[in-house]
Amino acid sequence: MNVVVYSTSWCRDCRAAKQFLDVHGIGYAEIDVDADPAASAEVIRHVGKRAIPQLVIDGEWFQPYAPGRGLLLDELSKRLGIPRV
């Protein structure tokens, strides 16, 4: 599985998404959209706004959070094939 996380250092939901991946032993490449203007433009091109975190899982873009709901653990688990207990 190839996972890329578009994030920033100040984003709480980004940290939560990366922690979730770490806890479940899922490797990922991280792209800081604050440090890389081209990455920020890439996020906007794919999702229509600068909304982070964004995950790209085997080429498919996925936003693992929803405003007011936080990290979407069930959806994220399903996308990554992690059984929920």
PDB file as gemmi writes it, atoms N, CA and C in Angstrom:
CRYST1    1.000    1.000    1.000  90.00  90.00  90.00 P 1                      
ATOM      1  N   MET A   1       0.848  -1.171   0.000  1.00  0.00           N  
ATOM      2  CA  MET A   1       0.000   0.000   0.000  1.00  0.00           C  
ATOM      3  C   MET A   1       0.896   1.238   0.000  1.00  0.00           C  
ATOM      4  N   ASN A   2       0.554   2.188  -0.839  1.00  0.00           N  
ATOM      5  CA  ASN A   2       1.292   3.435  -0.925  1.00  0.00           C  
ATOM      6  C   ASN A   2       0.422   4.555  -0.349  1.00  0.00           C  
ATOM      7  N   VAL A   3       0.903   5.192   0.738  1.00  0.00           N  
ATOM      8  CA  VAL A   3       0.133   6.240   1.403  1.00  0.00           C  
ATOM      9  C   VAL A   3       0.969   7.518   1.449  1.00  0.00           C  
ATOM     10  N   VAL A   4       0.355   8.616   1.035  1.00  0.00           N  
ATOM     11  CA  VAL A   4       0.965   9.944   1.120  1.00  0.00           C  
ATOM     12  C   VAL A   4       0.042  10.799   1.973  1.00  0.00           C  
ATOM     13  N   VAL A   5       0.630  11.547   2.921  1.00  0.00           N  
ATOM     14  CA  VAL A   5      -0.138  12.425   3.790  1.00  0.00           C  
ATOM     15  C   VAL A   5       0.261  13.865   3.492  1.00  0.00           C  
ATOM     16  N   TYR A   6      -0.699  14.660   3.045  1.00  0.00           N  
ATOM     17  CA  TYR A   6      -0.499  16.096   2.884  1.00  0.00           C  
ATOM     18  C   TYR A   6      -0.934  16.735   4.192  1.00  0.00           C  
ATOM     19  N   SER A   7      -0.010  17.473   4.824  1.00  0.00           N  
ATOM     20  CA  SER A   7      -0.285  17.985   6.157  1.00  0.00           C  
ATOM     21  C   SER A   7       0.526  19.247   6.431  1.00  0.00           C  
ATOM     22  N   THR A   8       0.394  19.748   7.656  1.00  0.00           N  
ATOM     23  CA  THR A   8       1.238  20.816   8.186  1.00  0.00           C  
ATOM     24  C   THR A   8       1.572  20.469   9.631  1.00  0.00           C  
ATOM     25  N   SER A   9       2.565  21.131  10.174  1.00  0.00           N  
ATOM     26  CA  SER A   9       2.967  20.844  11.554  1.00  0.00           C  
ATOM     27  C   SER A   9       1.964  21.375  12.575  1.00  0.00           C  
ATOM     28  N   TRP A  10       1.211  22.419  12.230  1.00  0.00           N  
ATOM     29  CA  TRP A  10       0.309  23.054  13.197  1.00  0.00           C  
ATOM     30  C   TRP A  10      -1.087  22.432  13.216  1.00  0.00           C  
ATOM     31  N   CYS A  11      -1.372  21.512  12.334  1.00  0.00           N  
ATOM     32  CA  CYS A  11      -2.722  20.955  12.173  1.00  0.00           C  
ATOM     33  C   CYS A  11      -2.951  19.770  13.116  1.00  0.00           C  
ATOM     34  N   ARG A  12      -3.879  19.935  14.051  1.00  0.00           N  
ATOM     35  CA  ARG A  12      -4.195  18.882  15.022  1.00  0.00           C  
ATOM     36  C   ARG A  12      -4.720  17.624  14.336  1.00  0.00           C  
ATOM     37  N   ASP A  13      -5.603  17.777  13.353  1.00  0.00           N  
ATOM     38  CA  ASP A  13      -6.149  16.616  12.646  1.00  0.00           C  
ATOM     39  C   ASP A  13      -5.063  15.896  11.841  1.00  0.00           C  
ATOM     40  N   CYS A  14      -4.097  16.652  11.329  1.00  0.00           N  
ATOM     41  CA  CYS A  14      -2.969  16.035  10.622  1.00  0.00           C  
ATOM     42  C   CYS A  14      -2.164  15.164  11.570  1.00  0.00           C  
ATOM     43  N   ARG A  15      -1.882  15.683  12.754  1.00  0.00           N  
ATOM     44  CA  ARG A  15      -1.132  14.901  13.744  1.00  0.00           C  
ATOM     45  C   ARG A  15      -1.907  13.649  14.136  1.00  0.00           C  
ATOM     46  N   ALA A  16      -3.218  13.778  14.302  1.00  0.00           N  
ATOM     47  CA  ALA A  16      -4.047  12.620  14.669  1.00  0.00           C  
ATOM     48  C   ALA A  16      -4.036  11.570  13.557  1.00  0.00           C  
ATOM     49  N   ALA A  17      -4.109  11.996  12.313  1.00  0.00           N  
ATOM     50  CA  ALA A  17      -4.090  11.049  11.186  1.00  0.00           C  
ATOM     51  C   ALA A  17      -2.752  10.317  11.128  1.00  0.00           C  
ATOM     52  N   LYS A  18      -1.649  11.048  11.295  1.00  0.00           N  
ATOM     53  CA  LYS A  18      -0.328  10.416  11.260  1.00  0.00           C  
ATOM     54  C   LYS A  18      -0.142   9.481  12.452  1.00  0.00           C  
ATOM     55  N   GLN A  19      -0.649   9.860  13.609  1.00  0.00           N  
ATOM     56  CA  GLN A  19      -0.560   8.984  14.777  1.00  0.00           C  
ATOM     57  C   GLN A  19      -1.344   7.696  14.528  1.00  0.00           C  
ATOM     58  N   PHE A  20      -2.531   7.802  13.931  1.00  0.00           N  
ATOM     59  CA  PHE A  20      -3.331   6.632  13.598  1.00  0.00           C  
ATOM     60  C   PHE A  20      -2.541   5.693  12.683  1.00  0.00           C  
ATOM     61  N   LEU A  21      -1.915   6.256  11.656  1.00  0.00           N  
ATOM     62  CA  LEU A  21      -1.111   5.446  10.741  1.00  0.00           C  
ATOM     63  C   LEU A  21       0.060   4.796  11.472  1.00  0.00           C  
ATOM     64  N   ASP A  22       0.726   5.567  12.327  1.00  0.00           N  
ATOM     65  CA  ASP A  22       1.865   5.037  13.086  1.00  0.00           C  
ATOM     66  C   ASP A  22       1.444   3.891  14.002  1.00  0.00           C  
ATOM     67  N   VAL A  23       0.347   4.075  14.731  1.00  0.00           N  
ATOM     68  CA  VAL A  23      -0.131   3.053  15.661  1.00  0.00           C  
ATOM     69  C   VAL A  23      -0.427   1.744  14.936  1.00  0.00           C  
ATOM     70  N   HIS A  24      -0.916   1.859  13.706  1.00  0.00           N  
ATOM     71  CA  HIS A  24      -1.291   0.671  12.941  1.00  0.00           C  
ATOM     72  C   HIS A  24      -0.173   0.178  12.022  1.00  0.00           C  
ATOM     73  N   GLY A  25       1.007   0.765  12.173  1.00  0.00           N  
ATOM     74  CA  GLY A  25       2.164   0.293  11.416  1.00  0.00           C  
ATOM     75  C   GLY A  25       2.078   0.528   9.924  1.00  0.00           C  
ATOM     76  N   ILE A  26       1.379   1.567   9.529  1.00  0.00           N  
ATOM     77  CA  ILE A  26       1.234   1.873   8.099  1.00  0.00           C  
ATOM     78  C   ILE A  26       2.226   2.977   7.737  1.00  0.00           C  
ATOM     79  N   GLY A  27       3.150   2.629   6.866  1.00  0.00           N  
ATOM     80  CA  GLY A  27       4.140   3.593   6.420  1.00  0.00           C  
ATOM     81  C   GLY A  27       3.527   4.620   5.487  1.00  0.00           C  
ATOM     82  N   TYR A  28       4.092   5.800   5.491  1.00  0.00           N  
ATOM     83  CA  TYR A  28       3.576   6.868   4.636  1.00  0.00           C  
ATOM     84  C   TYR A  28       4.675   7.877   4.342  1.00  0.00           C  
ATOM     85  N   ALA A  29       4.494   8.579   3.250  1.00  0.00           N  
ATOM     86  CA  ALA A  29       5.331   9.727   2.919  1.00  0.00           C  
ATOM     87  C   ALA A  29       4.543  10.963   3.317  1.00  0.00           C  
ATOM     88  N   GLU A  30       5.216  11.915   3.932  1.00  0.00           N  
ATOM     89  CA  GLU A  30       4.546  13.139   4.378  1.00  0.00           C  
ATOM     90  C   GLU A  30       4.987  14.312   3.519  1.00  0.00           C  
ATOM     91  N   ILE A  31       4.017  15.111   3.107  1.00  0.00           N  
ATOM     92  CA  ILE A  31       4.302  16.316   2.340  1.00  0.00           C  
ATOM     93  C   ILE A  31       3.717  17.495   3.109  1.00  0.00           C  
ATOM     94  N   ASP A  32       4.580  18.424   3.499  1.00  0.00           N  
ATOM     95  CA  ASP A  32       4.165  19.609   4.252  1.00  0.00           C  
ATOM     96  C   ASP A  32       3.738  20.696   3.266  1.00  0.00           C  
ATOM     97  N   VAL A  33       2.456  20.995   3.237  1.00  0.00           N  
ATOM     98  CA  VAL A  33       1.940  21.969   2.268  1.00  0.00           C  
ATOM     99  C   VAL A  33       2.376  23.393   2.590  1.00  0.00           C  
ATOM    100  N   ASP A  34       2.803  23.670   3.829  1.00  0.00           N  
ATOM    101  CA  ASP A  34       3.341  24.988   4.154  1.00  0.00           C  
ATOM    102  C   ASP A  34       4.737  25.170   3.575  1.00  0.00           C  
ATOM    103  N   ALA A  35       5.502  24.097   3.542  1.00  0.00           N  
ATOM    104  CA  ALA A  35       6.879  24.159   3.055  1.00  0.00           C  
ATOM    105  C   ALA A  35       6.974  24.022   1.539  1.00  0.00           C  
ATOM    106  N   ASP A  36       5.924  23.512   0.906  1.00  0.00           N  
ATOM    107  CA  ASP A  36       5.966  23.227  -0.525  1.00  0.00           C  
ATOM    108  C   ASP A  36       4.739  23.820  -1.222  1.00  0.00           C  
ATOM    109  N   PRO A  37       4.875  25.016  -1.808  1.00  0.00           N  
ATOM    110  CA  PRO A  37       3.736  25.644  -2.482  1.00  0.00           C  
ATOM    111  C   PRO A  37       3.125  24.784  -3.597  1.00  0.00           C  
ATOM    112  N   ALA A  38       3.941  23.992  -4.263  1.00  0.00           N  
ATOM    113  CA  ALA A  38       3.417  23.111  -5.313  1.00  0.00           C  
ATOM    114  C   ALA A  38       2.500  22.052  -4.707  1.00  0.00           C  
ATOM    115  N   ALA A  39       2.824  21.575  -3.509  1.00  0.00           N  
ATOM    116  CA  ALA A  39       1.979  20.587  -2.833  1.00  0.00           C  
ATOM    117  C   ALA A  39       0.647  21.210  -2.436  1.00  0.00           C  
ATOM    118  N   SER A  40       0.693  22.444  -1.968  1.00  0.00           N  
ATOM    119  CA  SER A  40      -0.542  23.150  -1.624  1.00  0.00           C  
ATOM    120  C   SER A  40      -1.426  23.298  -2.862  1.00  0.00           C  
ATOM    121  N   ALA A  41      -0.820  23.641  -3.988  1.00  0.00           N  
ATOM    122  CA  ALA A  41      -1.568  23.763  -5.242  1.00  0.00           C  
ATOM    123  C   ALA A  41      -2.139  22.413  -5.675  1.00  0.00           C  
ATOM    124  N   GLU A  42      -1.401  21.342  -5.427  1.00  0.00           N  
ATOM    125  CA  GLU A  42      -1.866  19.990  -5.764  1.00  0.00           C  
ATOM    126  C   GLU A  42      -3.120  19.631  -4.955  1.00  0.00           C  
ATOM    127  N   VAL A  43      -3.111  19.957  -3.675  1.00  0.00           N  
ATOM    128  CA  VAL A  43      -4.292  19.710  -2.836  1.00  0.00           C  
ATOM    129  C   VAL A  43      -5.483  20.489  -3.380  1.00  0.00           C  
ATOM    130  N   ILE A  44      -5.287  21.752  -3.685  1.00  0.00           N  
ATOM    131  CA  ILE A  44      -6.372  22.577  -4.211  1.00  0.00           C  
ATOM    132  C   ILE A  44      -6.888  22.008  -5.531  1.00  0.00           C  
ATOM    133  N   ARG A  45      -5.982  21.556  -6.377  1.00  0.00           N  
ATOM    134  CA  ARG A  45      -6.382  20.995  -7.681  1.00  0.00           C  
ATOM    135  C   ARG A  45      -7.254  19.747  -7.507  1.00  0.00           C  
ATOM    136  N   HIS A  46      -6.945  18.930  -6.503  1.00  0.00           N  
ATOM    137  CA  HIS A  46      -7.684  17.674  -6.314  1.00  0.00           C  
ATOM    138  C   HIS A  46      -8.962  17.820  -5.510  1.00  0.00           C  
ATOM    139  N   VAL A  47      -8.984  18.719  -4.526  1.00  0.00           N  
ATOM    140  CA  VAL A  47     -10.157  18.796  -3.651  1.00  0.00           C  
ATOM    141  C   VAL A  47     -10.867  20.140  -3.687  1.00  0.00           C  
ATOM    142  N   GLY A  48     -10.331  21.083  -4.450  1.00  0.00           N  
ATOM    143  CA  GLY A  48     -11.011  22.355  -4.627  1.00  0.00           C  
ATOM    144  C   GLY A  48     -10.764  23.387  -3.542  1.00  0.00           C  
ATOM    145  N   LYS A  49      -9.998  23.018  -2.516  1.00  0.00           N  
ATOM    146  CA  LYS A  49      -9.653  23.960  -1.451  1.00  0.00           C  
ATOM    147  C   LYS A  49      -8.429  23.432  -0.718  1.00  0.00           C  
ATOM    148  N   ARG A  50      -7.847  24.270   0.105  1.00  0.00           N  
ATOM    149  CA  ARG A  50      -6.672  23.850   0.874  1.00  0.00           C  
ATOM    150  C   ARG A  50      -7.153  23.235   2.183  1.00  0.00           C  
ATOM    151  N   ALA A  51      -7.606  22.007   2.095  1.00  0.00           N  
ATOM    152  CA  ALA A  51      -8.133  21.275   3.244  1.00  0.00           C  
ATOM    153  C   ALA A  51      -7.170  20.151   3.585  1.00  0.00           C  
ATOM    154  N   ILE A  52      -6.699  20.177   4.808  1.00  0.00           N  
ATOM    155  CA  ILE A  52      -5.771  19.146   5.265  1.00  0.00           C  
ATOM    156  C   ILE A  52      -6.284  18.566   6.565  1.00  0.00           C  
ATOM    157  N   PRO A  53      -5.923  17.355   6.897  1.00  0.00           N  
ATOM    158  CA  PRO A  53      -5.047  16.466   6.144  1.00  0.00           C  
ATOM    159  C   PRO A  53      -5.750  15.879   4.926  1.00  0.00           C  
ATOM    160  N   GLN A  54      -4.950  15.515   3.969  1.00  0.00           N  
ATOM    161  CA  GLN A  54      -5.396  14.738   2.819  1.00  0.00           C  
ATOM    162  C   GLN A  54      -4.509  13.518   2.739  1.00  0.00           C  
ATOM    163  N   LEU A  55      -5.103  12.383   2.493  1.00  0.00           N  
ATOM    164  CA  LEU A  55      -4.339  11.161   2.270  1.00  0.00           C  
ATOM    165  C   LEU A  55      -4.539  10.746   0.825  1.00  0.00           C  
ATOM    166  N   VAL A  56      -3.490  10.239   0.244  1.00  0.00           N  
ATOM    167  CA  VAL A  56      -3.575   9.616  -1.074  1.00  0.00           C  
ATOM    168  C   VAL A  56      -3.181   8.162  -0.850  1.00  0.00           C  
ATOM    169  N   ILE A  57      -4.155   7.283  -0.992  1.00  0.00           N  
ATOM    170  CA  ILE A  57      -3.970   5.857  -0.719  1.00  0.00           C  
ATOM    171  C   ILE A  57      -4.021   5.125  -2.050  1.00  0.00           C  
ATOM    172  N   ASP A  58      -2.880   4.606  -2.451  1.00  0.00           N  
ATOM    173  CA  ASP A  58      -2.764   3.929  -3.747  1.00  0.00           C  
ATOM    174  C   ASP A  58      -3.361   4.775  -4.871  1.00  0.00           C  
ATOM    175  N   GLY A  59      -3.034   6.060  -4.860  1.00  0.00           N  
ATOM    176  CA  GLY A  59      -3.457   6.972  -5.919  1.00  0.00           C  
ATOM    177  C   GLY A  59      -4.832   7.593  -5.743  1.00  0.00           C  
ATOM    178  N   GLU A  60      -5.578   7.182  -4.726  1.00  0.00           N  
ATOM    179  CA  GLU A  60      -6.925   7.704  -4.503  1.00  0.00           C  
ATOM    180  C   GLU A  60      -6.921   8.706  -3.351  1.00  0.00           C  
ATOM    181  N   TRP A  61      -7.420   9.918  -3.623  1.00  0.00           N  
ATOM    182  CA  TRP A  61      -7.452  10.975  -2.605  1.00  0.00           C  
ATOM    183  C   TRP A  61      -8.569  10.711  -1.607  1.00  0.00           C  
ATOM    184  N   PHE A  62      -8.249  10.976  -0.326  1.00  0.00           N  
ATOM    185  CA  PHE A  62      -9.209  10.753   0.754  1.00  0.00           C  
ATOM    186  C   PHE A  62      -8.976  11.780   1.856  1.00  0.00           C  
ATOM    187  N   GLN A  63     -10.027  12.462   2.250  1.00  0.00           N  
ATOM    188  CA  GLN A  63      -9.947  13.418   3.351  1.00  0.00           C  
ATOM    189  C   GLN A  63     -10.422  12.708   4.619  1.00  0.00           C  
ATOM    190  N   PRO A  64      -9.509  12.442   5.563  1.00  0.00           N  
ATOM    191  CA  PRO A  64      -9.838  11.596   6.711  1.00  0.00           C  
ATOM    192  C   PRO A  64     -10.476  12.324   7.894  1.00  0.00           C  
ATOM    193  N   TYR A  65     -11.023  13.492   7.657  1.00  0.00           N  
ATOM    194  CA  TYR A  65     -11.683  14.206   8.737  1.00  0.00           C  
ATOM    195  C   TYR A  65     -12.869  14.979   8.178  1.00  0.00           C  
ATOM    196  N   ALA A  66     -13.743  15.375   9.084  1.00  0.00           N  
ATOM    197  CA  ALA A  66     -14.871  16.231   8.704  1.00  0.00           C  
ATOM    198  C   ALA A  66     -14.992  17.320   9.760  1.00  0.00           C  
ATOM    199  N   PRO A  67     -15.203  18.561   9.344  1.00  0.00           N  
ATOM    200  CA  PRO A  67     -15.361  19.634  10.316  1.00  0.00           C  
ATOM    201  C   PRO A  67     -16.466  19.303  11.322  1.00  0.00           C  
ATOM    202  N   GLY A  68     -16.148  19.493  12.574  1.00  0.00           N  
ATOM    203  CA  GLY A  68     -17.113  19.202  13.627  1.00  0.00           C  
ATOM    204  C   GLY A  68     -17.151  17.744  14.050  1.00  0.00           C  
ATOM    205  N   ARG A  69     -16.577  16.855  13.248  1.00  0.00           N  
ATOM    206  CA  ARG A  69     -16.560  15.425  13.580  1.00  0.00           C  
ATOM    207  C   ARG A  69     -15.159  14.930  13.900  1.00  0.00           C  
ATOM    208  N   GLY A  70     -14.148  15.640  13.430  1.00  0.00           N  
ATOM    209  CA  GLY A  70     -12.768  15.212  13.653  1.00  0.00           C  
ATOM    210  C   GLY A  70     -12.369  14.090  12.720  1.00  0.00           C  
ATOM    211  N   LEU A  71     -11.421  13.298  13.181  1.00  0.00           N  
ATOM    212  CA  LEU A  71     -10.897  12.201  12.375  1.00  0.00           C  
ATOM    213  C   LEU A  71     -11.975  11.140  12.166  1.00  0.00           C  
ATOM    214  N   LEU A  72     -12.162  10.721  10.940  1.00  0.00           N  
ATOM    215  CA  LEU A  72     -13.184   9.744  10.573  1.00  0.00           C  
ATOM    216  C   LEU A  72     -12.591   8.342  10.704  1.00  0.00           C  
ATOM    217  N   LEU A  73     -12.545   7.853  11.927  1.00  0.00           N  
ATOM    218  CA  LEU A  73     -11.849   6.601  12.213  1.00  0.00           C  
ATOM    219  C   LEU A  73     -12.439   5.409  11.470  1.00  0.00           C  
ATOM    220  N   ASP A  74     -13.761   5.303  11.414  1.00  0.00           N  
ATOM    221  CA  ASP A  74     -14.366   4.162  10.723  1.00  0.00           C  
ATOM    222  C   ASP A  74     -14.044   4.181   9.236  1.00  0.00           C  
ATOM    223  N   GLU A  75     -14.190   5.347   8.605  1.00  0.00           N  
ATOM    224  CA  GLU A  75     -13.907   5.454   7.171  1.00  0.00           C  
ATOM    225  C   GLU A  75     -12.422   5.230   6.889  1.00  0.00           C  
ATOM    226  N   LEU A  76     -11.575   5.786   7.746  1.00  0.00           N  
ATOM    227  CA  LEU A  76     -10.137   5.626   7.568  1.00  0.00           C  
ATOM    228  C   LEU A  76      -9.735   4.165   7.721  1.00  0.00           C  
ATOM    229  N   SER A  77     -10.269   3.510   8.738  1.00  0.00           N  
ATOM    230  CA  SER A  77      -9.983   2.089   8.944  1.00  0.00           C  
ATOM    231  C   SER A  77     -10.405   1.261   7.743  1.00  0.00           C  
ATOM    232  N   LYS A  78     -11.584   1.545   7.234  1.00  0.00           N  
ATOM    233  CA  LYS A  78     -12.105   0.801   6.080  1.00  0.00           C  
ATOM    234  C   LYS A  78     -11.198   0.994   4.860  1.00  0.00           C  
ATOM    235  N   ARG A  79     -10.823   2.238   4.591  1.00  0.00           N  
ATOM    236  CA  ARG A  79      -9.971   2.521   3.440  1.00  0.00           C  
ATOM    237  C   ARG A  79      -8.622   1.826   3.518  1.00  0.00           C  
ATOM    238  N   LEU A  80      -8.122   1.689   4.767  1.00  0.00           N  
ATOM    239  CA  LEU A  80      -6.807   1.090   4.965  1.00  0.00           C  
ATOM    240  C   LEU A  80      -6.854  -0.402   5.253  1.00  0.00           C  
ATOM    241  N   GLY A  81      -8.070  -0.971   5.334  1.00  0.00           N  
ATOM    242  CA  GLY A  81      -8.224  -2.395   5.593  1.00  0.00           C  
ATOM    243  C   GLY A  81      -7.883  -2.787   7.021  1.00  0.00           C  
ATOM    244  N   ILE A  82      -8.117  -1.869   7.948  1.00  0.00           N  
ATOM    245  CA  ILE A  82      -7.843  -2.128   9.363  1.00  0.00           C  
ATOM    246  C   ILE A  82      -9.151  -2.500  10.041  1.00  0.00           C  
ATOM    247  N   PRO A  83      -9.221  -3.687  10.663  1.00  0.00           N  
ATOM    248  CA  PRO A  83     -10.470  -4.050  11.356  1.00  0.00           C  
ATOM    249  C   PRO A  83     -10.690  -3.174  12.580  1.00  0.00           C  
ATOM    250  N   ARG A  84     -11.905  -2.716  12.762  1.00  0.00           N  
ATOM    251  CA  ARG A  84     -12.279  -1.922  13.953  1.00  0.00           C  
ATOM    252  C   ARG A  84     -12.781  -2.877  15.019  1.00  0.00           C  
ATOM    253  N   VAL A  85     -12.342  -2.641  16.233  1.00  0.00           N  
ATOM    254  CA  VAL A  85     -12.771  -3.489  17.357  1.00  0.00           C  
ATOM    255  C   VAL A  85     -13.833  -2.799  18.169  1.00  0.00           C  
TER     256      VAL A  85                                                      
END                                                                             
